[in-house]
Amino acid sequence: AQKITQTQPGMFVQEKEAVTLDCTYDTSDPSYGLFWYKQPSSGEMIFLIYQGSYDQQNATEGRYSLNFQKARKSANLVISASQLGDSAMYFCAMREELTGGGNKLTFGTGTQLKVEL
Amino acid sequence: DTGVSQNPRHKITKRGQNVTFRCDPISEHNRLYWYRQTLGQGPEFLTYFQNEAQLEKSRLLSDRFSAERPKGSFSTLEIQRTEQGDSAMYLCASEKRQGDTGELFFGEGSRLTVL
């Protein structure tokens, strides 16, 4: 079974600083995908970034980058130049393929990020 | 794209009543998912449709829960004889069949409170 662990229930960062949100995972599948989603107070889950297990380079999307360390089974999210609007809950998730090619995501418990002035 | 739409956004009901939630996915997405999220937890997979076919159901989906997607477009999730433990946010997500990464597009959820 797949498992995602996020050990930081809450994090604070000052505006314009960088912050790293931790994620470790466990799977026996040789092929997998890792995601980060942001959930603001409105409730919608917003896709941020994706890393495939065979991708040679770390994924980047604007101010978001994923620090993928396969041997350590970690997939930490780095947010550079934090903004007040980054305050939200952040979830790490792993993909598992379903019948017919669908994708089941297993989520961690999340990290609540608060950006301060 | 108008995004994934869910309604109602909030539902308060008494224990034992039936409730139904509706999800309208992004129009060209033929995969549709339901997840449940309780306080302080990440979303948990409930069920998945490809077009009108329900292909996977989690063991979390007891026999009081039923989901349909009759014409392969919108979907409904019905909970019969609600219990207080059903109180949660019910999230719907959709996906393009040919998506590269399996990125799911989520709606804003339907929050259920069972008194």
Interface residues (C-beta under 8 A of the other chain):
Chain A: I4 G33 F35 Y37 S42 G43 E44 M45 I46 F47 Y50 G52 F91 A93 R95 L98 T99 G100 G101 G102 N103 K104 L105 T106 F107 G108 T109 G110
Chain B: R31 Y33 Y35 G40 Q41 G42 P43 E44 F45 Y48 Q50 A53 L55 E56 M89 L91 A93 E95 R97 T101 G102 E103 L104 F105 F106 G107 E108 G109 R111
